[in-house]
Amino acid sequence: MVEMFQSASEVEVKKIIMKFPYKSCDSDTQVIWLLKKSANQLMRLITVIINRSMDESVMPLCFKRTNIIPLLKRYGLDKEEMKNYSPISNLRFICKLFEKITTWHIEEYSMAVINLVIVEVIQHKPLS
C-alpha cells in the first residue's frame, strides 16, 4: 500500500515546515528556527530523507528520539506517588514533520480510493 503513495514534493515539505510554530518542542526550538531560515538550502535533503523513509517504510532511528516528561495528573495529588503522573512525550520536529506528511498522503490516498469506489458503484448499479 505504501508504494501507492506519491512522493512528497519540496514545495509541500517547505510549506509544512513554514507552518510549524517555533516552540514545537523544548529540545527543538533552535532546530525549527534554523530550518525555517535555511529552508531553501535544506529542502532537497529533507525531502529525499522523508521520501526514502516512506518508500522503505522505515523511519530512521535518530528520528524516533523523544523527551518524556512526567506531568501530575491533577493539582493536589501526592507528588511522591508515581501513579499520580502521566508520561508526556515530546516528539522531535523531524518526527512531527514526517507524521504530517505521512498523514496528508494517507488522506490523499484514502480519498482517491473512495472516489474509485464511488465511480464503480455508479457505473455498475443504476440509480432508481
Secondary structure, DSSP 4 states (H G I P E B T S, - for coil): -GGGSPPPPHHHHHHHHHHS-S-SSGGGHHHHHHHHHTHHHHHHHHHHHHHHHHHHT---GGGG-EEEEEEESSTTS-TT-GGGEEEEEEE-HHHHHHHHHHHHHHHHHHHHHHHHHHHHHHHHS---
